[in-house]
Amino acid sequence: MYDLMGKHICYVADCGGIALEACKVLMTKNIAKLAILHSVENPQAIAQLQSINPNTQIFFWTYDVTMAREEMKKYFDEVIVQMDYIDVLINGATLCDERNIDATINTNLTGMMNTCATVLPYMDRQMDGKGGLIVNVTSVIGLDPSPVFCAYSASKFGVIGFTRSLADPLYYSQNGVAVMAVCCGPTKTFVDRELNAFLAYGQSFADRLRRAPCQSTRICGQNIVNAIERGENGQIWIADKGGLELVKLHWYWHMADQFVHYMQSADEEEGEE
């Protein structure tokens, strides 16, 4: 059980929808500080959050998740001045625009990876950090393919691959930063917007999706926080239909004994030099 009380949390996402609902729940956990980074400020939402717990300090930075990593570092240098340190980084920025593949990939995958790479040195316990937790909020179609939202699905598959790779004991045993992901099912704010299929053949399905039953953003936000409290390094969770389910991870490829022996021998040779 991960105790959120007194934690310093950085949420990279908008101030609405699922992110806002998750932040509302976080504010009930007596966290010490909350930093929200997004391209558009929402003063009303921040005031609403502050009213839940006046003792939690809330900060906001106008942040573009697609910016260059050098620019990201300038922002997080300022974040650390105000936050002192980051216990939990939540990556929740998302875009589904099948007509703009570059923007979809840059927002959902490249921007998230660059944000992690920028923040990790501040959290790394071998670099004066305290360790901590990175949570990548992604989608159920990062686990199973979508014939309608092909680019979106590809970006979310990438998030899962990145999360599982970064959670490897090779890193976690040294930097003390756990990494996990929460895959959200269809939610109200997602299906309410105009959605375009990757190919015209899928547009009728995309149109029908707007009338399909789906979970509320409130329930999804609650379950993101539930997953954080229950989660462990390397875990992938599904938050869908009002419930929370742990994904049973499967390995399709295992390193051959010859390859493992080679890697171990290389490590020993490096140690002898």
Beta strands, then each sheet from edge to edge (+ up, - down):
strand 1: 8-12
strand 2: 33-38
strand 3: 57-62
strand 4: 88-91
strand 5: 132-139
strand 6: 177-184
strand 7: 236-240
strand 8: 243-246
sheet 1: 3+ 2+ 1+ 4+ 5+ 6+ 7+ 8-
end
